[in-house]
Amino acid sequence: MLYMNAVFEFLTEAKVELSRVNWPTRKQVVHFTILVAAISVVVAIFLGSLDFLFSFLVERFLIR
């Protein structure tokens, strides 16, 4: 019974805290999603080009 009261109290407090959250607008969510996707693509291109460069250098100068 003690555990049920603790669970109920936790859920009640969680609901109160969630009502205090400053939720982003739909426009903000779309904007940040596009930003994260763009940064991910840029980082992937950067890391892919480094991988290509190092692979080329290893094949060219170390593996003959």
C-alpha positions in Angstrom: 0.0 0.0 0.0 2.9 2.3 0.8 4.3 1.8 -2.7 1.0 2.7 -4.3 0.8 6.0 -2.5 4.4 6.8 -3.6 3.5 5.9 -7.2 0.4 8.0 -7.1 2.3 10.9 -5.6 5.0 10.7 -8.2 2.5 10.7 -11.1 0.6 13.7 -9.6 3.9 15.7 -9.2 4.9 14.7 -12.7 1.6 16.0 -14.1 2.1 19.3 -12.3 5.7 19.7 -13.6 4.6 18.9 -17.2 2.0 21.7 -16.9 4.8 24.1 -16.1 6.9 23.2 -19.1 7.2 25.9 -21.8 6.5 23.7 -24.8 7.9 24.8 -28.2 5.5 25.9 -31.0 5.0 23.8 -34.1 7.0 26.3 -36.1 9.9 26.0 -33.6 9.9 22.2 -33.7 10.0 22.2 -37.5 12.8 24.8 -37.5 14.9 22.9 -35.0 14.3 19.6 -36.8 15.5 21.0 -40.1 18.5 22.5 -38.3 19.5 19.2 -36.7 19.0 17.4 -40.1 21.2 20.0 -41.9 24.0 19.8 -39.3 23.9 16.0 -39.4 24.3 16.1 -43.2 27.2 18.5 -43.0 29.0 16.4 -40.3 28.4 13.2 -42.3 29.9 14.8 -45.4 32.9 16.1 -43.4 33.5 12.7 -41.8 33.0 10.9 -45.0 35.5 13.1 -46.8 38.0 12.6 -44.1 37.5 8.8 -44.3 37.9 9.0 -48.1 41.1 11.1 -47.8 42.7 8.8 -45.2 41.8 5.7 -47.1 43.3 7.2 -50.2 46.5 8.2 -48.4 46.9 4.7 -46.8 46.4 2.9 -50.1 48.7 5.3 -51.9 51.6 5.5 -49.5 51.4 2.5 -47.1 49.9 -0.3 -49.3 51.9 -0.6 -52.4 
